[in-house]
Amino acid sequence: MTSERSSTASNGWGALFLLLLLVIGEIAGLVYSIIQAANGQAPHFTIFIGDALLLIITFICFNGLFTIEPNEAVVLVLFGKYNGTSREAGFWWVNPLNSKKKVSMRARNFDGERLKVNDKKGNPIEISAVVVWRVKGTAQAVFDVDDYIEYVQVQSESAIRHLATSYPYDDTEGEPISLRSSIDEVSEALGQEIQNRVGAAGVEVEEARINHLAYAPEIAQAMLQRQQAEAVIAARQKIVEGAVGMVEQALERLN
């Protein structure tokens, strides 16, 4: 696991002003050498070559300027070695030989596709979820996984599949938690499982919630009939309980 550390960056405006002064001075030196040569005076090849090289180096130094927007970070790599992360918004300058990779720290949504899986009882269902996440560890996101965005998507779908097989669709036969009736408990379990899977990429899951849940089309009609039958049985039980209660009350009053 790669640990993030802060990098040292200089003020970009001061560096830009200094680089512009250097460019003006070096161009003036080149012009002076050319005028001297045109007037037939002693050639100033040394000054000309020196100013030309300095001008090239100065233009390379412009590559060290970069900006950081709010909720954004820049990961710096020097010759393949992690050189720190800059998080503070503004205009900055660093060693121009550093390669810079911007990483957004803003919250992102992953709206998963509808997945067809079997619930705990083996019934085929369709399920999908929305996951809100953001990058917390830039070094882990850049160096510990190949593509942290794709990594979050794949791991989230895997967690959704596993969650669907851990709970029944409905709270029948005395099941304490079900996908349909225990939304808060299931969402909390889903968020925790996704967090455990994507933590290696320096990602923090802020929220995970199921946004689609239904029986698969091939059994939807049969399950609807089953639910209707259960509702009828429950209604009859209520009627019987009510009738028994009325009889008990009548006996009590007669006594």
C-alpha positions as CSV (number, residue, x, y, z in Angstrom):
1,M,0.0,0.0,0.0
2,T,1.5,3.3,-1.1
3,S,1.3,6.1,1.6
4,E,0.5,9.6,0.4
5,R,2.8,12.4,1.3
6,S,2.8,16.1,0.6
7,S,5.0,17.7,-2.0
8,T,6.8,21.0,-1.9
9,A,5.7,23.4,-4.6
10,S,6.7,27.1,-5.2
11,N,4.4,30.0,-5.9
12,G,3.6,29.8,-9.6
13,W,3.2,33.6,-10.1
14,G,6.7,34.3,-8.8
15,A,8.2,31.5,-10.9
16,L,6.3,32.8,-14.0
17,F,7.6,36.4,-13.5
18,L,11.2,35.1,-13.0
19,L,11.0,32.9,-16.1
20,L,9.7,35.7,-18.2
21,L,12.5,38.0,-17.1
22,L,15.0,35.2,-18.1
23,V,13.4,34.8,-21.5
24,I,13.6,38.6,-22.1
25,G,17.2,38.7,-21.0
26,E,18.2,35.6,-23.1
27,I,16.5,36.9,-26.2
28,A,18.2,40.3,-25.7
29,G,21.6,38.5,-25.6
30,L,20.8,36.6,-28.8
31,V,19.8,39.8,-30.6
32,Y,23.0,41.5,-29.3
33,S,25.2,38.6,-30.6
34,I,23.5,38.7,-34.0
35,I,23.9,42.5,-34.3
36,Q,27.5,42.3,-33.4
37,A,28.1,39.6,-36.1
38,A,26.1,41.7,-38.7
39,N,28.3,44.8,-38.0
40,G,31.4,42.7,-38.7
41,Q,32.6,43.0,-35.1
42,A,34.2,40.3,-33.2
43,P,31.9,37.2,-33.2
44,H,30.2,36.4,-29.9
45,F,29.6,32.7,-30.6
46,T,30.1,31.8,-26.9
47,I,27.4,34.3,-25.8
48,F,25.1,33.2,-28.6
49,I,25.4,29.5,-27.9
50,G,25.1,30.1,-24.1
51,D,22.0,32.2,-24.5
52,A,20.4,29.7,-26.9
53,L,21.0,26.8,-24.4
54,L,19.7,28.9,-21.5
55,L,16.6,29.8,-23.5
56,I,15.9,26.2,-24.2
57,I,16.3,25.3,-20.5
58,T,14.0,28.2,-19.5
59,F,11.3,27.0,-21.9
60,I,11.6,23.6,-20.3
61,C,11.1,25.2,-16.9
62,F,7.7,26.5,-18.0
63,N,6.6,22.9,-17.9
64,G,6.8,23.0,-14.1
65,L,3.9,25.5,-13.9
66,F,0.5,23.9,-13.1
67,T,-2.9,24.8,-11.5
68,I,-4.9,23.0,-8.9
69,E,-8.6,23.5,-8.7
70,P,-10.7,23.1,-5.4
71,N,-11.2,19.4,-4.6
72,E,-8.4,18.4,-6.9
73,A,-4.9,17.0,-6.3
74,V,-1.8,16.5,-8.4
75,V,0.4,13.5,-8.0
76,L,4.0,14.1,-8.9
77,V,6.4,11.4,-10.2
78,L,10.1,12.0,-10.9
79,F,11.8,9.4,-13.1
80,G,9.4,6.7,-12.0
81,K,9.6,7.6,-8.3
82,Y,6.6,9.0,-6.3
83,N,7.5,12.5,-5.4
84,G,4.5,13.6,-3.3
85,T,1.0,15.0,-3.8
86,S,-0.1,18.7,-4.0
87,R,-3.6,19.3,-2.7
88,E,-3.8,23.1,-2.1
89,A,-5.7,25.0,-4.8
90,G,-3.8,27.6,-6.7
91,F,-1.0,28.3,-9.3
92,W,2.2,26.4,-8.5
93,W,5.6,25.5,-9.9
94,V,7.7,22.4,-9.3
95,N,10.6,20.7,-10.9
96,P,9.7,20.6,-14.6
97,L,11.0,17.0,-14.9
98,N,8.2,15.8,-12.7
99,S,5.3,14.2,-14.5
100,K,2.0,15.4,-13.2
101,K,-1.3,13.4,-12.9
102,K,-4.4,15.2,-11.7
103,V,-6.8,13.3,-9.5
104,S,-10.3,14.6,-8.8
105,M,-11.3,14.5,-5.1
106,R,-14.9,15.4,-5.8
107,A,-17.8,13.0,-5.0
108,R,-18.8,10.7,-7.9
109,N,-21.8,8.5,-8.6
110,F,-21.7,5.0,-9.9
111,D,-25.1,4.0,-11.2
112,G,-24.8,0.2,-11.7
113,E,-26.5,-1.8,-14.4
114,R,-29.3,-4.1,-13.5
115,L,-27.8,-7.4,-12.5
116,K,-29.7,-10.7,-12.7
117,V,-28.8,-12.9,-9.7
118,N,-30.4,-15.4,-7.3
119,D,-31.4,-14.4,-3.8
120,K,-30.7,-16.4,-0.7
121,K,-33.5,-18.8,-1.5
122,G,-32.5,-19.2,-5.1
123,N,-35.2,-17.0,-6.7
124,P,-33.9,-15.1,-9.7
125,I,-34.1,-11.3,-9.1
126,E,-33.0,-8.1,-10.8
127,I,-31.0,-5.7,-8.7
128,S,-29.0,-2.5,-9.1
129,A,-27.6,0.2,-6.8
130,V,-26.2,3.7,-6.7
131,V,-22.8,4.2,-5.0
132,V,-21.5,7.6,-4.0
133,W,-17.7,7.7,-3.6
134,R,-14.6,9.9,-3.7
135,V,-10.9,9.5,-3.7
136,K,-9.2,10.0,-0.3
137,G,-5.7,8.5,-0.9
138,T,-4.3,9.8,-4.2
139,A,-1.1,7.7,-4.0
140,Q,-3.1,4.5,-3.6
141,A,-5.5,5.4,-6.4
142,V,-2.7,6.1,-8.8
143,F,-0.1,3.5,-7.9
144,D,-1.9,0.6,-6.2
145,V,-4.5,-0.2,-8.9
146,D,-4.4,0.0,-12.6
147,D,-7.5,2.2,-13.1
148,Y,-9.2,3.2,-9.9
149,I,-12.5,4.2,-11.6
150,E,-12.9,0.9,-13.3
151,Y,-11.8,-0.8,-10.1
152,V,-14.6,0.8,-8.1
153,Q,-17.2,-0.2,-10.7
154,V,-16.1,-3.8,-10.9
155,Q,-15.8,-4.2,-7.1
156,S,-19.2,-2.5,-6.6
157,E,-21.0,-4.9,-8.9
158,S,-19.3,-7.8,-7.2
159,A,-20.4,-6.6,-3.8
160,I,-24.0,-6.1,-5.1
161,R,-24.0,-9.7,-6.4
162,H,-22.8,-11.1,-3.1
163,L,-25.3,-9.0,-1.1
164,A,-28.2,-10.3,-3.2
165,T,-27.2,-13.9,-2.5
166,S,-27.0,-13.2,1.3
167,Y,-30.6,-12.1,1.8
168,P,-34.0,-13.3,0.6
169,Y,-36.0,-11.0,-1.6
170,D,-39.0,-10.9,0.8
171,D,-39.5,-11.5,4.5
172,T,-41.3,-14.8,4.2
173,E,-40.9,-17.7,6.6
174,G,-39.7,-15.6,9.5
175,E,-36.6,-14.1,7.8
176,P,-35.4,-11.2,10.0
177,I,-33.9,-9.1,7.1
178,S,-34.9,-9.1,3.5
179,L,-33.9,-7.0,0.5
180,R,-37.4,-5.5,0.0
181,S,-38.4,-4.7,3.6
182,S,-35.1,-3.9,5.3
183,I,-33.8,-1.1,3.0
184,D,-31.7,0.7,5.6
185,E,-30.0,-2.5,7.0
186,V,-29.3,-3.8,3.5
187,S,-27.9,-0.4,2.3
188,E,-25.6,-0.2,5.3
189,A,-24.3,-3.7,4.7
190,L,-23.8,-2.9,1.0
191,G,-21.9,0.2,1.7
192,Q,-19.6,-1.6,4.2
193,E,-18.9,-4.4,1.8
194,I,-18.1,-2.1,-1.0
195,Q,-15.8,-0.1,1.3
196,N,-13.9,-3.2,2.3
197,R,-13.4,-4.1,-1.3
198,V,-12.3,-0.6,-2.7
199,G,-10.3,0.5,0.3
200,A,-7.1,-0.7,-1.3
201,A,-7.6,2.0,-4.0
202,G,-7.7,4.9,-1.5
203,V,-11.5,5.3,-2.1
204,E,-14.1,6.2,0.5
205,V,-17.7,5.1,0.0
206,E,-20.1,7.8,1.2
207,E,-23.4,6.1,0.4
208,A,-24.7,3.0,-1.3
209,R,-28.4,2.4,-1.9
210,I,-30.4,-0.1,-3.9
211,N,-32.3,1.8,-6.6
212,H,-33.9,-1.2,-8.4
213,L,-35.2,-4.5,-7.0
214,A,-37.7,-6.9,-8.7
215,Y,-38.2,-10.5,-9.4
216,A,-36.9,-11.7,-12.7
217,P,-39.5,-11.6,-15.5
218,E,-39.8,-15.4,-15.8
219,I,-41.1,-15.8,-12.2
220,A,-42.6,-12.3,-11.6
221,Q,-46.1,-13.5,-12.3
222,A,-45.9,-16.6,-10.2
223,M,-44.4,-14.6,-7.2
224,L,-47.2,-12.0,-7.6
225,Q,-49.8,-14.8,-7.3
226,R,-47.9,-16.1,-4.3
227,Q,-47.9,-12.7,-2.6
228,Q,-51.7,-12.3,-3.4
229,A,-52.3,-15.8,-1.8
230,E,-50.3,-14.8,1.3
231,A,-52.3,-11.6,1.6
232,V,-55.6,-13.5,1.4
233,I,-54.4,-16.0,4.1
234,A,-53.2,-13.1,6.3
235,A,-56.6,-11.4,5.8
236,R,-58.5,-14.5,6.8
237,Q,-56.3,-14.9,9.9
238,K,-57.2,-11.3,10.9
239,I,-60.9,-12.1,10.4
240,V,-60.6,-15.2,12.6
241,E,-58.7,-13.4,15.2
242,G,-61.3,-10.6,15.2
243,A,-64.2,-13.1,15.5
244,V,-62.5,-14.9,18.4
245,G,-61.8,-11.6,20.1
246,M,-65.4,-10.6,19.8
247,V,-66.6,-13.9,21.4
248,E,-64.1,-13.5,24.2
249,Q,-65.3,-10.0,24.9
250,A,-68.9,-11.2,24.9
251,L,-68.2,-14.0,27.4
252,E,-66.4,-11.6,29.6
253,R,-69.3,-9.2,29.7
254,L,-71.8,-12.0,30.2
255,N,-69.8,-13.2,33.2
